């Protein structure tokens, strides 16, 4: 296993278009997280899955954002009708277990640029 | 409200010297975990060290140690014997143990190690 994988690494899209990102966590990791990171800031929590259940969702995740993890393995994050303010790095992370003190392993992120 | 504050946007340290990166946090949760992550220019977040709120001893991981002062709500990272490869962004993060597994990150400190 080579770690958390995100695809694509970079995405440039026109304003108003829809985009979808994929995250493949470390196999057997039951928890999966999405974060958004803008330049000069730390990651901001977007949403969290335990297996296939989406257990928590940030207020940052407007109705244009949706995330799924259909079989408890890979996850997708879709942004509809993209806006320039959506330009950011989207990070995925995964961890194993039910205790909150386990470290999360991060992917290298998908950098979205909305023009 | 949960909050992480990192007051040092940038820090310089001479190679082989020790450096302390500051982190203060605010939470009303009685139980929480504190993490430090490193983010090199490649973008991925690398876990460094963890401290639980009920841990009596300060955490150590190789050259990294966490100076945990619960009453002051501070969790400073100490890097001993700095190396050129330590140049990166460093993020302090907190996960409350109640109400889900939302991890909150600070804005980060950029560390520059000089030869």
Interface residues (C-beta under 8 A of the other chain):
Chain A: X31 X33 X35 X40 X41 X42 X43 X44 X45 X48 X55 X56 X58 X89 X91 X93 X100 X101 X103 X104 X105 X106 X107 X108 X109 X111
Chain B: X4 X33 X35 X37 X42 X43 X44 X45 X46 X47 X50 X52 X91 X93 X95 X96 X97 X100 X101 X102 X103 X104 X105 X106 X107 X108
